[in-house]
Amino acid sequence: MYQTLLFDVDDTLLDFKAGELASLRQTFASYKLTDTAALEADYLKLNASLWRQYEAGQIPREQIFTTRFTALFEKHGLALDGIEAEHTYHALLDQQAILLPGVEAVLDQLKTARCYIVSNGIAPVQQARLTKAGIRDRFAALFVSDAIGAPKPTTTFFDYVAAKIPAFDPATTLIIGDSLTSDIQGGQNAHLDSVWFNPHFVPNRSAIRPVYTLNRLADLPAVVHRTK
């Protein structure tokens, strides 16, 4: 049985995509922008690219937030303040705490395991969102990249986590997340078994190989309780 579980937050426990789109649309509406479908599509591409660069150690985390709206507005020829838009968007996004279906039931079945959060978000924000969603007390501690000073999937991040968890044993630890490049690659780097949560059946065309792939979070307890 896996005794220590490391959970990602966004699109693993909380429905980040729904919150992201709602916050984007509210931000664009505040500027009375009309071509929102194109803006949304381009923002999502820009944002994903910046996060990949951060995970690869190519840019500092803050550069994501100073770049994404500025680059988006430049691309669309909009004379708007990208930093101001970032503040508006981030304030809206930080309030989003939509649980994915079945999360509470799954956590109920995992009460005998030690559960922790491992996230590339902002510590106070993730703390507040998990509290608002009603699941903060399910986790013994939150490990968040901005507080650690290194992102998933780096070994620095996971070395910190291992040092802070009492009697940490990699052999009985499982990381669960939706991102191949962050969660699953992080598991490989730290020599941990991993669960790729892939509810939309996205093909894995990378060289990153999770130990388990689940399309339903409801199947996680069966994996956790396997004999190790």
TADAKA-V65416 format. One line per field, one symbol per residue. ss: DSSP state (H for helix, E for strand, L for the rest). phi: phi as a letter, one per 40 degrees, with the letter a starting at -180 (. if undefined). A space follows every 50 residues. Layout:
# TADAKA-V65416
ss = ???
phi = ???
This chain:
# TADAKA-V65416
ss = LLLEEEELLELLLELHHHHHHHHHHHHHHHLLLLLHHHHHHHHHHHHHHH HHHHHLLLLLHHHHHHHHHHHHHHHLLLLLLHHHHHHHHHHHHLLLLLEL LLHHHHHHLLLLLEEEEEELLLHHHHHHHHHHHLLHHHLLLEEEHHHHLL LLLLHHHHHHHHHHLLLLLHHHEEEEELLHHHHHHHHHHLLLEEEEELLL LLLLLLLLLLLEEELLHHHHHHHHLLLL
phi = .cbbbbbcbcgbbbcccccccccccccccccfcbcccccccccccccccc ccccccgcbcdccdccbcccccccccgbcbcccccdccccccccccaccc dgcccccdcbccccbbbbaccbdcccdccccccgbdccbcabbbdcccga ccbccddcccdccccdfcbdcbbbbbacbccbccccccccgbcbbccbcb fcccbcccbccbbbcbccccdccccccb
